[in-house]
Amino acid sequence: MTTAGESDDEDDIDRVISVFRSAKKEILEIMKPFSDELEKIAQREREWADRRDRLRTEKHERERHPQTVQRVIELEAELKQTKCENVKLSDTNRNLKQSLDQAVK
């Protein structure tokens, strides 16, 4: 059970806490316009940074495009050559299989 002295101490502490909270609330109200303006500035900064990043990406892609096209051309030629080799090997395989079948008969 609390005594009258302890209750007074708690009341004093509660009043001090209340003063701090009121001071904090006052300062936050004073700072609100500044905080809002800082938020707007930060948002615009992010927008400009995003724009810069998009421009850098587009520039990089434009620089890489000819290399990419060249690589695609090379890969298509390689694919065509591989398909031709595959056809030749399939023909050879079929001929060898026929020869083997005839030799077995």
C-alpha positions in Angstrom: 0.0 0.0 0.0 1.3 3.4 -0.8 1.7 6.1 1.7 0.7 9.8 1.3 4.3 10.7 0.7 4.7 8.1 -2.0 1.5 9.3 -3.7 2.8 12.9 -3.7 6.1 11.7 -5.3 4.2 9.9 -8.0 2.0 12.9 -8.6 5.1 15.1 -8.9 6.7 12.6 -11.3 3.5 12.5 -13.3 3.5 16.3 -13.5 7.1 16.4 -14.7 6.3 13.7 -17.4 3.3 15.8 -18.4 5.5 18.9 -18.7 7.9 17.0 -20.9 5.1 15.6 -23.1 3.6 19.1 -23.5 7.0 20.5 -24.4 7.5 17.7 -26.9 4.1 18.3 -28.4 4.8 22.1 -28.7 8.1 21.5 -30.4 6.6 19.0 -32.8 3.9 21.5 -33.7 6.5 24.2 -34.3 8.6 21.8 -36.4 5.7 20.4 -38.5 6.0 22.9 -41.3 9.7 22.3 -41.5 9.2 18.5 -41.4 6.6 18.8 -44.2 9.0 20.9 -46.3 11.9 18.5 -45.6 9.6 15.6 -46.7 8.7 17.4 -50.0 12.4 18.1 -50.6 13.3 14.5 -49.9 10.5 13.3 -52.3 11.8 15.6 -55.1 15.3 14.4 -54.5 14.2 10.8 -54.9 12.3 11.7 -58.1 15.4 13.3 -59.6 17.7 10.5 -58.5 15.3 8.0 -60.1 15.3 10.1 -63.3 19.1 10.1 -63.3 19.2 6.3 -62.7 16.8 5.8 -65.6 18.9 7.9 -67.9 22.0 6.0 -66.9 20.3 2.7 -67.6 19.0 3.9 -70.9 22.4 5.1 -71.9 24.0 1.8 -70.9 21.4 -0.1 -72.8 22.0 2.0 -75.9 25.7 1.4 -75.6 25.2 -2.4 -75.2 22.6 -2.7 -77.9 25.0 -3.1 -80.9 27.0 -5.6 -78.9 23.8 -7.5 -78.1 22.7 -7.5 -81.7 26.1 -8.8 -82.8 26.0 -11.5 -80.2 22.5 -12.6 -81.4 23.8 -12.7 -85.0 26.7 -14.9 -83.9 24.5 -17.2 -81.9 22.0 -17.6 -84.8 24.9 -18.5 -87.1 26.2 -21.0 -84.6 22.8 -22.5 -84.2 22.4 -22.8 -87.9 25.8 -24.5 -88.2 24.9 -26.9 -85.3 21.6 -27.8 -86.9 23.5 -28.6 -90.2 26.0 -30.7 -88.3 23.1 -32.5 -86.5 21.4 -33.3 -89.8 24.8 -34.7 -91.2 25.3 -36.7 -88.1 21.8 -38.1 -88.2 22.3 -39.1 -91.9 25.6 -40.7 -91.0 23.9 -42.5 -88.1 21.1 -43.7 -90.3 23.5 -45.0 -93.0 25.7 -46.8 -90.4 22.6 -48.4 -88.9 21.4 -49.5 -92.4 24.9 -51.0 -93.1 24.9 -52.8 -89.7 21.4 -54.1 -90.4 22.5 -55.4 -93.9 25.6 -56.9 -92.5 23.6 -58.8 -89.9 21.3 -60.3 -92.5 
